[in-house]
């Protein structure tokens, strides 16, 4: 009994930490090169149960059937991908509830993973789903391109507009108009395969991994794991822009930054600073000094990183709290063999945690009826700022399914200014708790440190990541690569892109 009380107490502490993040500025726009934009809620259809007492004092919204509605289609780009069968089953349950409200609306599953190379062609062909998710780096570009719908009036009428976390609302707005709503938020940490740490003797007396506290310790830990188990100690990405995304997270700990915005509004590249070069030298050492990486990092992308953690072919990976379903449900890692630690400190003790998230946005050609219908669907999912019987059931179904599918039930970041939703989530997470909170305590502890959370680089973030990834590929495939020269070239290339696309320099 004492042990159970201790576990519940620890979990409640974790909830408190996350509640403190509601006011944190998340202005970046997650490069969900991290893949957050493609991560669907891990869920499964369950029998409807009576709402708990949480609804009694809740700020509620009720939706009546729309009997006079003209027939139309609602294409859902947020539909789960084909491999997520449990999620699809739950969404089928959502559709039944949705059609009880909108009997004349046909829901069209249209899973879409946002990608730079497919988005514009979809817009031009008229094939963009009514609702889709993207990364927080993208809304301002999509707004400027006139690709997405202005939903200000609809949100205001529904009472949603003033319930968006103000920092997030700023990311999704231009000239006082709102073009999206939050799906979730995240912060990066070090995701760990506990089994490999155990095999290498890197756990404490209670079986909790000895998370590396510095990047130097991470390299040493990774080498020990590879020497002991034969598996990669650290999965470094170098296939696409995700490699550059992870590198900025690492390099900040060396004191690097990559883009500055002057008083004149113009952006300047700072890719080849001594701090950034030193961080890239560290990346090079992971391959040629420590030899602790996967066999071919140039074949490693966001998704394969989770595969490696889930199947035990890598021990550590930079990842976010909102993707714990991928190594577990998708790759079969037991729930008690996954853990997350804090981002390690750099050579001078600096540490930052990259924070981001995923917004929902709506096609420019979507009608008000379609947008309202999509928002009704989100409410049924438990993704609105209001606590209703349906949304509460959606939250419970999600947590229950995570337990049934072996996915850790851990706190998510609050994106709405809604105490009712936060209270309900906290209570549900305690009720369905299926992990030892100590496996995540260090990660959540780091997030409450003042000044720790940091938004992604301003400017052309995705282009920056691509330039940095080019350097990563070079230094891990050529032991004699000149890091300083490569970073100088990346700096020049990125500055040209900034001048051409943002600074209006001919």
Secondary structure, DSSP 4 states (H G I P E B T S, - for coil): -HHHHHHHHHHHHHHHHHHGGGGS---S---GGGSGGGPPP-----------GGGTTS--------TTPPPEEEEETTSPPTT-HHHHHHHHHHHHHHHHH-TTEEEEE------HHHHHHHHHHT---SEEE--TTTHHHHHHTT-B---HHHHHHHT-GGGB-HHHHHHTEETTEE-EEEEEEEEEEEEEEHHHHHHTT-B-TTS-B---SBHHHHHHHHHHHHHHHSSEEE----SSHHHHHHHHHHHHTTT---EEE-TTS-EEE-TT-HHHHHHHHHHHHHHHTS--S-TTGGG--HHHHHHHHHHTSEEEEEEEGGGHHIIIIIT---GGGEEEEPPPB-TTS---EEEEEEEEEEBTT--HHHHHHHHHHHHHHT-SSS--HHHHHHHHHHHHHHHHTT---------B--HHHHHHHHHHHHHT--S-THHHHHHHHHHTSTT-EEPPPSSSHHHHHHHHHHHHHHHHH-TT--HHHHHHHHHHHHHHHHHHHTS---
